[in-house]
Amino acid sequence: MLNIATRNIEPAGPVTVVLAGALRKECLAELESALDMVRRAHLPIVIDLGEVTLVDRLSVQFLIAQIERDVQLVNCPEYIAPWIRRESSNELSN
């Protein structure tokens, strides 16, 4: 199960989307919807992964696609960051 919360400290500042729990393909539609709401407000997006306990490959690919759309990831767990780099380089070499 994934918890998705958004917070915006400054009115024109970035919106942080805080994720907690298991990030799996079943949650990606809900996460995409949350990100789309922020995009409609034309505000920068930061995804906080500090409380993510599990990810699957489709979720890593989803995160890579978000990075390519100028989303910033913060508090990325130690096991996710290398996976993102590896998957990202695989996509670039294809």
Helices and strands as residue ranges (DSSP letters): E 2-7, E 15-23, G 25-27, H 28-40, E 45-55, H 57-68, E 72-74, H 81-93
